[in-house]
Amino acid sequence: MSRAPLDIDALVERSRNGPCFICAMLAGDAGYAHHVIIEDEHHIAFLSKFPTQPGYALVCPKAHVEDLAEGLGEQAYLALQAMVHRLARALKRTFPTERVYVLSLGSQAGNSHLHFHVVPLPPGVPYAQQQYHALMAEHGVLRQGEDEMAAQARRIAEAYAALDQA
């Protein structure tokens, strides 16, 4: 898969001084559109605009929650994690996957909306290029067109839905 460099400085500027990217996406702002995989009343899962691995997705509450420990009650946290777990299973059914990485990233200084990165690691990636290295946009992001991203989101959504029948 070919990679393209990402303007990290511009991304940081946008995340620190622009609107919350998740709230903007949920409000329908075209500049923050993402390919949605699945959503329910309280949560949404969508593909990353800057994927470092095929199927790189994010899961978050729709409400603007910033603090995992204090911003969610136990039941709300467990419901969010149920979507993370189910998405991980769907990703494994959609892409060859050695391991699924799950991280909660963000900062009060930028990208403060609570979100989890759910990322399938393909088999055969050398150890030195796994873990954080595999997630870092500083190493380039995948060159994927909108049609390819839309098709990926559909395939993942189909795998997610098929878990009901499994």
N, C-alpha and C positions, 0 to 999 in steps of 0.2 A: 504494500500500500504506500502510495506516495504521500509525503507530508509537505506542508507549507508552513513558513514561519508565521507566528502570531505577533502582532504589535502589542506586547504586554503592557507597555506604558499607556497606550490608548485604552486598553481594557481596564487597567487600574483607575485611570482618570474617570472613565464612565461609571465604574462601580462605586467610586468614592463621591462623585459629584452629580451623578444622574439619579433618576428615580430607582427605586427598588426594582430590579429586573423581573422578579417574579410577580410582584403586584402589577407592574406595567404590562407584562404578558397577560395576566388574568383580566386586566381591564381592556384588552384588545388592542393595545398599542402595537402597530405593525412593525415598528423599529425593534420591538422586543419579542417578536413572534418566535415560537419554537414548535417543533413537531411533537404534538401531544401523543402519548402512548395510551394512557388511561387516566380517568379521573372519576372521583365520586364526589359526594356532597362536601367532604372536608379535605380531600387530598388530590394531588395531581402528580403525574409522572410524565416526563418529557425528555427528549434527546437533548444532549448538550449541543450548543451551537459551535463549540470548539472541542470536538472529540479527539482524544489521543488514542482511543481504541474503538473498534467497531461496537456499536451498541451502548456507548457511554451515555448513561441516563441520570437524571436527577429526580428525586422524590421530595415533596414538601407539603406542609399543610397549606391550604388556601388562605387561611387567616395569617396575617403578618405577625408571626411569632418569632421572637429573636433569641429567647433563652430556653434551651432544652430542659434544664433542670427545674426552672421556675415558671416557664411560659406554657408548659403543657402539664395537665394532670396525668396520672398514671394510665388511665384508660385511653386518653387521647394519644399518649406516647405509644402504647401497645398497638393501637389501630394504625398509626403511622408506620410502625415497624412491621406490621403485617403486610402492608403494601410493599415495603422495601424487600421483605423476604419473598413475597410472591413474584415481584419483578425480577429478583435474582434468579428464581426458578425459570421464569419465562425467558430470560436472557440466555440461560444455559441450554434451553431448547431451541433457541434461534441461532446461536453462534457456537462454534467450537470453543469451549471454555475450560481452561485449566483451573481457574479460581475466580471467584467474584470478589472484588474489593468493594467495601462499603466504608465511606468516611463522611463525617459531618464537618464541613468547612464553612468559612465565613468569618466575619469580624464586625464589631460595632463600627469600625471605620469604613466598611464597604461590604456589600453582599450580606447584610445583617439578617435577612429573612432566613430562618432555619431551613436547611436543605441537606439532603443526603446524596452523595455521589454513589452510584451503583454501576460498577464498571467490570465487564467481563475481560479477563486476561486470556488471550489466545494461547493455545499450547505451543511450546517450542520457543517462547521468548527467552532469550538468555537471562540468567539470574541477575546480572548487572543492570538489565533493562526492565526488571520487574518492580513491583511495589511502588514507591513514590515516583521513581523514574518513569514508570509506565503511565502515570497520571499527569505529569508535568507538561503543560503547554509550552514551556520554554524549550522543549525538545521538538517542537513542531506539532501541528494539528493535522488530522487526516483531511485530504482533499476529497470532499464528498459534495456532490451536487444536491440541489433541493429535491429532485426526483428520487435520488438514491436515499436521502434521509427520510423522505415520506414513505418510501417502500419499506425501509427498516422499521419505522414506527408502526406501520401496519402489520408487519410480520411479528413483531414483539407483542403487539396488542392481541393478535390471533393466538399466539402461544399462551399469553396471560389468560385469555378467555377459555382456552382448552384445558387449563388446570381445573376448571369446574367439573369437567367430564372425566378427569383422571382419577 
